[in-house]
Amino acid sequence: MRNSKISKNDEQLRRGHRKKKRRGLKIFLFVLLFIIIALGAVGGKVYFDLKTAVTKAYVVPPTQMTSVSLKKKEAFTTAILGISKIDGKDVLVSADMAATNPRLQQTTIVNISTSALLPDNQSLLTAYNSGGEAAVIKEMENLLGVKVNKFVGINFDKMGELVQAIGGVAVQNANEFTAQGFRFPQGTIDLKKSDEVAAYFTLVNEGDAKKAFARQQEVVMATITKLKSPQVLIKRYSQILTAFPKVFRTTFKFGNVKALAVNYHGATRIKKINIHSSKVAGQTGVTMILQTNLDLAKEQFQESLK
């Protein structure tokens, strides 16, 4: 792929980027987690590398969380928060709650818009700006009527590290554009380097939000597909495990990961719950989640834990 140097103005167009739902990324997180767990059965070196990667990714919980026994195969919840640096500031760009239930053999994921007004007239983005990840987790607990057991943080700005780790992906680009020094022609393109992926995700102009979201989703799904290849896993497991702690922060300790491998291997089937938001009359670009929609999602999510 050819590239050419362009103005730094592209970087300024990233404001407001990634406010859309990232359903593919949530699937990606859990698929990747269990794929990496499976690598532990290959041999001692892989086991050691896996342990190192999980240890590096471990973080102290942002707030107090309710304990759960993975050895007893208890259903558990995970708060999944996506962060991206925009104009030098960390911004909450996605918020999901997952319920992993080995009895149902599925993981149920509910997405809550970070920018939509909630019934209390604040947004998760407002909560993050005032109280960080802890405030967002508490708000999500209140909204869904559950306690959080685990936490995963995703650094969207580093997703290109995984693309590079697996040797790149081929995607279909709908419209030619340039960003951050790269030219992306229309048609099939190969993304091989992390900086190429970052440029490909760039918001080209104010009307590019939906297209940028579609580009991101296609890259994520192409990455998932390639990660399912045993040949890729065996050949590039070291690079994948090196990239893992760059992209993910998690409260799953290595002992938890081993328990997941034994007791939750059947729970990788994904069920999604969407909370619909409505436009607010007289306020351009402002949406609100109605209490009725929230209550419906809350009921479905709580059922997924039983």
C-alpha positions in Angstrom: 0.0 0.0 0.0 1.3 3.4 -0.9 1.4 6.2 1.5 2.1 9.9 1.4 2.8 12.6 4.0 -0.2 14.7 4.7 -1.1 17.6 7.1 -1.4 17.1 10.8 -5.0 18.4 10.5 -6.1 14.7 10.3 -5.3 14.3 14.0 -7.5 17.2 14.9 -10.5 15.5 13.2 -10.4 12.7 15.8 -12.6 14.7 18.2 -15.8 12.8 18.9 -14.4 9.7 17.2 -15.5 6.2 18.5 -18.8 7.2 20.1 -20.6 4.4 18.3 -21.2 0.9 19.7 -18.4 -1.5 19.5 -20.2 -4.8 19.5 -17.4 -6.6 17.5 -14.8 -5.6 20.0 -16.7 -7.2 22.9 -16.9 -10.4 21.0 -13.3 -10.0 20.2 -12.3 -9.7 23.8 -13.9 -12.9 24.9 -12.9 -14.9 21.9 -9.3 -13.7 22.3 -9.3 -14.5 26.0 -10.3 -18.1 25.5 -8.1 -18.6 22.5 -5.1 -17.5 24.5 -6.2 -19.7 27.4 -6.2 -22.7 25.0 -2.6 -22.0 24.1 -1.6 -23.0 27.6 -2.1 -26.7 26.7 0.6 -26.5 24.0 3.7 -26.7 26.2 5.7 -25.4 29.1 7.1 -22.4 27.2 3.7 -21.2 26.1 2.4 -21.7 29.6 5.1 -19.5 31.0 4.5 -16.8 28.4 0.8 -16.9 29.0 1.3 -16.5 32.7 3.7 -13.5 32.0 1.2 -11.9 29.7 -1.7 -12.2 32.2 0.4 -11.0 35.0 1.4 -7.9 33.1 -2.2 -7.2 32.2 -3.4 -7.5 35.8 -4.5 -4.3 37.5 -5.9 -3.5 40.9 -9.7 -3.1 40.7 -10.7 0.5 40.1 -13.3 0.1 42.8 -14.4 -2.5 45.3 -15.9 -5.6 43.6 -17.9 -8.5 44.8 -15.9 -11.7 45.0 -16.9 -14.8 42.9 -15.7 -18.4 42.8 -14.6 -19.4 39.4 -13.6 -22.8 40.7 -17.3 -23.4 41.7 -18.4 -22.4 38.2 -20.4 -19.4 39.5 -21.9 -17.0 37.0 -20.1 -13.7 37.1 -20.2 -10.2 35.7 -17.4 -8.2 34.0 -17.4 -4.4 33.5 -15.7 -3.7 30.1 -14.6 -0.1 29.6 -12.9 1.1 26.4 -10.6 4.1 26.6 -9.1 6.2 23.8 -6.9 9.3 24.1 -8.5 12.2 22.1 -6.7 15.5 22.0 -4.3 14.3 24.8 -7.1 13.4 27.2 -8.4 9.9 28.1 -12.0 9.5 27.0 -14.5 6.8 27.7 -15.6 5.5 24.3 -17.4 2.3 25.2 -19.0 0.7 28.3 -20.3 -2.8 28.5 -21.4 -5.3 31.1 -20.9 -9.0 30.5 -22.5 -11.9 32.3 -20.7 -15.2 31.8 -22.8 -18.2 32.8 -21.4 -21.8 32.4 -24.9 -23.3 33.0 -26.3 -21.4 30.0 -23.0 -21.9 28.1 -23.0 -18.3 27.0 -21.7 -14.8 27.8 -24.3 -12.1 27.6 -23.1 -8.6 26.8 -25.1 -5.4 27.2 -23.8 -2.1 25.7 -24.6 1.2 27.3 -24.0 4.3 25.2 -21.3 6.5 26.8 -22.8 9.7 25.5 -26.6 9.1 25.8 -28.3 10.8 28.7 -29.5 8.3 31.3 -32.8 8.6 33.3 -30.9 10.7 35.9 -30.0 13.2 33.1 -26.3 12.4 33.2 -24.2 10.2 30.9 -21.5 7.6 31.5 -19.1 10.0 29.8 -20.0 12.6 32.5 -19.5 10.1 35.2 -16.0 9.1 33.8 -14.9 12.7 33.5 -15.8 13.4 37.2 -14.9 10.1 38.9 -13.0 7.9 36.4 -13.6 4.2 35.9 -14.8 3.7 39.5 -17.7 6.1 39.0 -18.7 4.4 35.7 -18.7 1.0 37.2 -20.9 2.1 40.1 -23.3 3.8 37.7 -23.5 0.6 35.6 -24.2 -1.5 38.7 -27.1 0.8 39.6 -28.5 0.9 36.1 -28.5 -2.9 35.7 -29.1 -3.9 39.3 -26.1 -6.2 39.6 -22.7 -6.3 41.3 -19.5 -6.3 39.3 -17.1 -9.2 39.9 -14.4 -8.5 37.3 -13.0 -5.6 35.3 -11.4 -5.4 31.8 -10.1 -2.2 30.3 -9.5 -1.9 26.6 -7.0 0.6 25.1 -8.5 1.2 21.6 -5.4 3.1 20.5 -3.4 -0.1 20.7 -5.6 -2.4 18.8 -3.2 -2.1 15.9 -0.6 -4.0 18.0 -2.8 -7.1 17.7 -3.1 -6.7 14.0 0.6 -6.5 13.7 1.1 -9.4 16.0 -0.9 -11.8 13.8 0.9 -10.6 10.6 -1.7 -8.2 9.4 -5.2 -8.4 7.9 -6.8 -7.8 4.6 -10.0 -5.7 4.5 -12.3 -4.1 2.0 -12.1 -0.3 2.0 -15.3 1.3 0.7 -13.9 4.8 -0.1 -10.4 6.1 -0.8 -9.0 8.5 1.7 -5.7 9.6 3.3 -4.9 10.0 7.0 -1.8 10.4 9.1 0.6 10.0 6.2 -1.1 6.9 4.7 -3.2 6.6 1.5 -5.9 4.0 1.6 -7.2 3.1 -1.9 -10.7 1.8 -2.6 -10.9 -2.0 -2.6 -8.9 -4.7 -0.8 -6.1 -3.3 1.3 -3.5 -5.0 3.6 -3.0 -3.5 7.1 0.2 -4.8 8.6 1.5 -2.2 11.0 0.0 -0.7 14.1 0.4 2.8 12.9 -1.5 1.9 9.7 -4.4 0.6 11.7 -4.4 3.8 13.8 -4.5 5.9 10.6 -7.3 3.7 9.1 -9.4 4.3 12.2 -9.0 8.1 11.9 -12.1 10.2 11.5 -11.5 11.8 8.1 -14.1 14.6 8.5 -17.2 15.5 10.5 -19.4 13.2 8.4 -17.2 10.2 8.6 -18.3 8.7 11.9 -20.4 5.9 10.5 -17.8 4.9 7.9 -15.0 5.1 10.5 -17.0 2.8 12.8 -17.5 0.4 9.9 -13.8 0.3 9.1 -13.0 -0.5 12.7 -15.5 -3.3 12.9 -14.2 -4.9 9.7 -10.6 -4.8 11.1 -11.8 -6.4 14.3 -13.7 -9.1 12.6 -10.8 -9.9 10.3 -8.6 -10.1 13.3 -11.0 -12.5 15.1 -11.1 -14.7 12.0 -7.4 -14.9 11.7 -7.0 -15.6 15.4 -9.1 -18.7 15.0 -6.4 -20.3 12.8 -4.3 -22.8 14.7 -1.5 -22.1 12.4 -1.5 -18.4 13.2 -1.7 -19.1 17.0 1.2 -21.6 16.9 3.4 -19.5 14.7 2.7 -16.1 16.3 1.6 -16.9 19.9 4.6 -15.0 21.3 3.7 -11.8 19.4 0.0 -12.2 20.4 0.9 -12.6 24.1 3.2 -9.6 23.9 0.5 -7.5 22.5 -2.2 -8.7 25.0 -1.1 -6.5 28.0 -0.7 -3.5 25.7 -4.4 -3.6 24.7 -6.0 -5.1 27.8 -6.0 -4.3 31.6 -7.8 -6.9 33.7 -8.5 -8.0 37.3 -8.3 -11.6 36.1 -5.3 -13.2 37.9 -3.5 -16.2 36.3 -5.3 -18.5 38.7 -8.6 -17.1 37.4 -7.5 -17.7 33.8 -6.8 -21.3 34.6 -10.2 -21.7 36.2 -11.8 -20.1 33.1 -10.1 -22.6 30.9 -11.4 -25.6 32.9 -14.8 -24.4 33.9 -16.0 -21.8 31.4 -14.7 -23.1 28.0 -18.3 -23.6 26.8 -19.3 -20.0 27.6 -17.8 -18.3 24.6 -21.1 -18.2 22.8 -22.1 -14.5 22.7 -25.6 -13.1 23.3 -26.0 -9.3 22.9 -28.5 -7.0 24.5 -28.9 -3.6 23.0 -30.3 -0.6 24.9 -32.0 1.7 22.5 -31.7 5.4 22.9 -34.0 8.1 21.5 -33.3 11.6 20.1 -34.0 14.5 22.4 -36.4 17.0 20.8 -34.8 20.4 20.2 -31.3 19.2 21.0 -29.2 18.3 18.0 -27.1 15.2 18.4 -28.4 14.5 22.0 -30.0 11.1 22.8 -31.5 9.7 25.9 -32.1 6.2 27.2 -35.7 5.9 28.4 -36.4 4.1 31.7 -38.6 1.6 29.9 -35.8 0.5 27.6 -33.4 0.4 30.5 -35.8 -1.8 32.5 -36.2 -4.2 29.7 -32.4 -4.7 29.3 -32.0 -4.9 33.0 -34.5 -7.7 33.3 -32.9 -9.7 30.4 -29.4 -9.2 31.8 -30.4 -10.3 35.3 -32.0 -13.4 33.8 -28.7 -14.3 32.1 -27.0 -14.7 35.5 -29.5 -17.2 36.8 
